[in-house]
Amino acid sequence: MKNLKTKAMLHIAGIIALMAMIVFSMTACGDGDPPNTPAGLSVSNESITSLRVNWSAVSDADGYKVYSSETADGNFDTYRGQFSYTARSGNITGLVPETTYYFKVLAFNRAGDSPLSEVVSGTTSAPPANPSPPMSLSAFAQSTTSIYVSCQMPSGNYHTEWQFEISAGSSGSWYGQVTKDTGNHTFTGLNPNSQYYFRVRARYKTGNWSGWTSGNTTATTPAQQ
């Protein structure tokens, strides 16, 4: 019985010693050091509302974070996104046309963040003088007296207002003009069992209006039951 107790105590002591060695090893190794600061930064223009920030790869990085400022000597406290360790650039969206932005990038891993990089800047493009008309105007009847119309905008455009018009025939006698801050509208007070034609145009941030769509988009209200 005494020998069994002795063996059990030795077994427990061995387990404790092994756990201590594992803890010591983990403590000694730690998580390493934070990665180096990203270098080789540049900015390329993507559209009137986006810029792409580029950087060189950093070894031991788990990912990258991009920050921006309104000035070159600002605080760079506007967070613009996190990107994977394989990324060599980040597309920064939701920007204002014809505006200069300043960026810094850091790399991070389990040990922490690198210092922020040197500052790099880029300027978004200006909207074209003559904006493109809206695309894919569609219309469908919601009831016997109402029709819903909506449109899509060309990629990269920056529109602020939309104007819709309606016509009761293909001759193009347009009326009922309405200006909206979204690309859709519901025309009400229409006649049952009637076909209507629709067109739309859009205005840029610059104040210029696009041309009207073709006016061939139609929808028919159902007859009264």
C-alpha positions, 0 to 999 in steps of 0.5 A: 500500500505504501509503495502505491502511495509513493508511486502516485505521489511521484506521478503527480509530481511528474505531471506538475513538473511537466506543466511548469516546464510548459508554462516556462516555455510559453513565457520565455517564447512569448508572442515575439515582437511587433512587425516593422513599419510598412514602407513603400507607400503610394496612393492611386486614384480609383474614382471620384469617391475612392482612393487606393492606398498601396504598401510593401509587404511586412514579414511577420504581419498578421494584417494592416490598418489604414488611418487618414487625416485631413492634413499632413500633420494631423492626428491620423485618428480616422480609421479607414479599415483593416486588411489581411496579411496578404493585402498589398493595398486597400481601397478606401471608399466613401470619400468626397470628390476633388478632395486631398486625403492623407494616409498612414498605415500600420502592420500588426500581429499578436505582439502588437502594432507597428509604428504608423508609416510615413504620410502619403497623400492622394486626391479624388477626381473631379466629377465630369462636367456632363454626368451620365444619365441614370441606367436601367430605369424600371417601373411597375404598378403597385395598385390601380392608381400608382406606379413605382419607378427606380433607376441605377446609377453608372459606377463611380458617379456621384449624384445628389438629386434625381428628377422623374417625369411621367407621360400618358402617351409615347408622344412625350407630353411630360408632366408631374416632375418631382425631385428626389434625393433617392433614385426612386419614386411612386407616382400616385393618382393615376387612372386604372387600366392605363399605360404610362411612360417614365423618364429620369435625369440626375444632378451631380455634386457640381450642380450639372444635370445629366440628360434624360433617359430615353422615355421608353420605360412603361408600366400599366396600372391594372383594371378596377376589379 
